[in-house]
Amino acid sequence: MKLFADQARKPIIVMLHVQALPGTPKHRHSMRAIIDHLLEETHTYQEHGVDAMLIENMHDVPYSRRVVGDEIISAMSVLAHELRRETDLPLGIQILAGANKAALAVAHAAGLDFIRAEGFVFAHVADEGIIQSDAAELLRYRKYLGAEEIDIFTDIKKKHSSHSLTQDICIGETASAAEFFLSDGVIVSGNSTGKACNIKDLDEVCKACKLPILIGSGITTVNLCEYWELADAFIVGSHFKVDGLWSNALSLQRIKAFMTEVERLRP
């Protein structure tokens, strides 16, 4: 796994929320402008020493369930290609909502290193409706592409979702199932974007599986030290924006303070 080449480092993975893409309700900008905005944020993050980046179509609300249009896949392919040309850092992609096969195809075409996958094991009810598991289909597709070098990190008990369908299955059992179904790492999040995850949940996941554990939401400069020993990597998006709101512009002050704390915690 390229992301975990230095396991002691505990990589900081930043979210790159690309502007609304063609065909979506909030689309306003040309592809050239969207690319330029993405690369501007990329340069800023690189200057502050982050370890990896994860591109996501967060502004494409409301999200399609599993299947996105050709226009989205095409746009994300262009953006991923431009991003890959710009940096040698480990790069990942997520295409909302749950468009894991599309994300894997884009990652393979653009030379990215990992994807973030929703709905890998068990079903849940998301904003977009019922998301059924796709582990078998997704891993067979990865094999078909010859893309085994691309890691699949999987959300478990995903945020913005109801898990009443699986309420008799704890998060530890869910993590164990993801490991059994050959996930490359599990992502634990809070209830919604920017919300911290439950430390008890993290402890349970640590005991249930041996996969790398990534925290997927709610990490801040203040609470990072509480979570540092409980995870192998940290995905950060909202905290790096003005007022901690994911849709706002980057805050250089927040990024600098956070990365200073990271360096303090690293051995």
Salt bridges, closest charged atoms under 4 A:
ASP36 OD1 - ARG32 NH2 2.91
GLU41 OE2 - HIS37 NE2 3.74
ASP51 OD1 - ARG9 NE 2.53
ASP51 OD2 - ARG266 NH2 2.56
GLU56 OE1 - HIS17 NE2 3.62
GLU82 OE2 - ARG85 NH1 3.78
GLU86 OE2 - HIS43 NE2 2.46
ASP113 OD1 - LYS2 NZ 3.91
ASP113 OD2 - ARG84 NH1 3.18
GLU118 OE1 - LYS158 NZ 3.11
ASP134 OD2 - ARG66 NH1 3.38
GLU137 OE2 - LYS101 NZ 3.37
GLU148 OE2 - LYS143 NZ 3.21
ASP155 OD2 - ARG116 NE 2.86
ASP184 OD2 - ARG142 NH1 2.92
ASP203 OD2 - LYS207 NZ 3.14
GLU261 OE2 - ARG264 NH2 2.83
GLU263 OE2 - ARG266 NH1 2.93
